[in-house]
Amino acid sequence: MRIRSHAFWMALAAATALAAPAAAADLTITCRCVEGGANANLAKWIKESVIPSFAEKKKAEGEEVNVTLTEFAGSDEQLTQQLALDFSTGSGPDISGFDGFLIPSFVEGGLLKPLEELVGEPASSWEGWQHISEGSRALMSYKDQTYGIALGTDVRMIFVRADLLEDAGIDPETWQPTSWAELLDAARKLKEKNPDSFPLQLNAGVPMGEATTMQGYWMALLGTGEQVTDEQGRYIVASQGILDTLNLYKAIYVDEKLGDQRAQMLSDGRNRTFANFRDGKTALLVEGDWFYRSVTAPDSEFAVENRDEVMTWAKMPAKEPGKGLRGQDFVTISGGTGFVVNPNTDEPELAWELLAHLNSKEQLGKYQEYEPRISIRDDVPIPNAPFLSETSKELLPLTTARPNDANYNAVSAEIQRMTEAVVSGELSPEDAMARYRDALIRIVGEENTVSLLQ
Amino acid sequence: MRSFSLLSRSAGAAFLTPAGLLIGAFVIAPFFWVIYVSFTNRTLLGRTAMNPDFVGFANYFSLFDAASFFTRGEFGFSLILTVQFVLLSALAGQAALGMLLAWMLQSVPKSLKRLTEAVVIAAWILPEVVVAFAWFAFLDYENGTLNMIMDALGLPPGDWLLSFPFWVIVVFNTWRGTAFSMMLFNSAFSSIPPSYFQAADVAGATSWQKFRDIGLPLIRGHVVTDLILITMWTFNVFTPFLLTSGGPSYRTEILPIYTYRVAFRDFEFGKGAAVGVIVMLINLVFALFYLWVTRRRAKGVAA
C-alpha cells in the first residue's frame, strides 16, 4: 500500500510536469540597445511596450511567460562575435537583434535555421507577411529562405551642420555638391574658417567595423560607378574605382587633414565622430538615417542643440555628375536590421510568437511613438516626420544593397583594413589595393575575383 | 630495495582517474583538436564552417609566406614585435628595474623597505582590467593625467596611445611586472649571509663592487629562473589588449592578441589554430630550457 501510494505521487508529479510545461516559460531577447545609451528608444520600446503586452496576451491565453531583455552595451561587431560564438555552442538569447547582411555567412556556417524549418506553419502563415514587401522580406533572407524580420530599411546621406556652413560663407539652403571636388571644396572652406576643425567625416578604419564599409567605402565607391562585386557576383580586386575611392580617403585624412584621422583609428572612434558633429567640429558627416532617428535625437548623448535649425542633409554626389552607379548623379546604399530566432531555442514557437508580436501592426505602431521611422509594414502609418519622408522619397529610388553572399562579411573586414592602411598613411592606395587583392583571393578563391585594370 | 607505497596500484589508479579524465577532456583532447584543426580551413562563419577541407600545411605556409611575412597585421610582424616586447619590457624593464629596486632596498631603513614593497605589490595584485582602465585614463589625449602634467610643465601634450602605442605597452608591462622580479631578487639577496657584505664593507668596497662580486654571483640561479619565467609570461600576456586592442593599425598586435584576432574576430579557426600550435612549440622550448636549468641546479646542489 505504501509503495503503491509512493508510485502514485511519482506518476502524478510526472504527469503534471508533462501536462503543464508552461508553469512559467522564460524567453530572452538581446539587442544592441541600452536605455540611456545606444539605440535607447529600441530598448525602451521593448521594455515598456513589447514585453508587457506580450506577457498580458499570453496570460489571457492561460500561459505565464517571462521575457527578459538583455541590453547589449558593446559595439555591433562585439554583438556579432557574441552571437556567432553563442549560436555555435547551442546557447544565446531566444531572439536577437541582427544585421541582415550577416545572414548568409551565419546560414552557411550552420548558425541559423530558416523560420519555416524552425517554427513551421505559424511562421509561414503569419498575417504580417502580407504587409511586408518582397524586397523588405529579402533583407533577412538568403536563398529563398527567411530567417527573421527586419524592423525597417535605411538610406545614407551627408548630414550637414547648416550653422557652420553659413559661417564659412556657404548657403546651406542651396548647398548640394554634385561631385567629390565640390564636396572637398566645401570642406576646405570650412577648414579655412576654422583650422582646428575636422569638417568632413567619411568613415574609415577597422574599429568602426561595418560602419566603415557601409557609410564610408560604399558611399564613395558607388560614386565611381562600381560596386564591391561585378554583375556576375565576382569580387572586384583591382580597379580605378577602388583607387579613386582610396585617393578620396587620402585627400581627406592624409593630404589635407579635412577629417579627424585619430577618430578613424581609436576604438571609440565612431562615437568621437558623433561628438565632433555635436560640438560643431565636423560639419559634413556621411551616415545612415539612424544618425537622425537615434544618435542625434533629443535627449540622447549626441543630441544636437536646436537640431531642427542647425542640421540638414544633402545627397552624396558621384565622383562626377553621371559617373555614379547606373550612371546616377547621386548615390546611396541600404541595409536592414531586425531580429532573428536562435536556432537553439527550447521554445521555437513561443519565440516566434514573441517575434511576431514585436512585428505586429499594433507594436510597430507603438514604436513610432518612441522613434519615428518608415516601418517595414505597409499597414503602419508613415510618421509625420518631414525628414523621413523627404529622404526616403529622394534616396530610395537611388539605392542599392550589399551582396547577399556568405563571404561578404570577411571581405568587408578586408575593406576596413584597406581603408585604415590608407588613412593612417601606412600604405599608398596602390599598395593597399594590392594587399586587398591578395587577401580576397585567399578568402574567395581567384576564380571568384576579377581585376578591372589592364 | 622494494619501493614503499601507501596504496595498492589499483587504488592509486582509482584516485588518479577523475583528475586524469578532467585533464584528458580539457587539456589533452583540445591540444590534439587544435593540431587537427590547424590542418583544415575551418571557420566559424561561411561555407567552411560546416564542411572544412583538409588543407595540409597551407595554414602554416601562409603564416610564413615571405611576401607578406613582415607586413603589419601578419604573423611575422607580430612575432618580431613580440620578441621586441619581451626584450624591452620583460628583460630590460621588469628584470633590470626589479634588480635595481631589490638592491637598493638592501641598504635602506626597514620602514622604507616595507613601504616600497607594499606599493610595488599593490601594483601587482590589482585586477588587470582596473589597471588597464587607470592607464587608459592616465594616457588619454584630451583629459589624461599625463598630458595635464606635461601641460603644467609647459611641454606639448602627447597623443600617447596613437603616436607611441608600442612604448605605451612596454612601459605598461614593465610597471605591471616589476614587482615579481623585485620580490624574487629581494628574498634572494636576503638569503646571503650578512657577514659577506660586512666583510666587504670593512675592506671599503663600493655598492657596485658588492653587487658585482658578491650579490649577483650568489643569486645567479634565481636570476635565471626569473628571466625564464617572465619571458614566458610576457610572451603570452594578453593584457595590452585592454589598452590598445592591438591597434592602431596592428602596431601593438603581439602574438596572443594576433591569435585572438585571427581565431575569434576573423573567425578563421584553421589559421588561428596554426598560430596556436606555433606558439605552443615556442613555449615548449622555453619550458624545456627551464626544466633543464632547474635540473642542472638541483644536481649542482646535490653534488
Interface residues (C-beta under 8 A of the other chain):
Chain A: E77 Q81 A84 L85 S88 L102 S105 F106 E108 G109 G110 L111 V206 P207 R262 M265 L266 S267 A406 N407 N409 A410 A413 R417 E420 A421 S424 E426 R435 D438 R442
Chain B: T43 L44 L45 G46 R47 A49 M50 S62 A67 S68 T71 R72 G73 Y141 D159 L161 L162 S245 G247 P248 S249 F264 R265 D266 F267
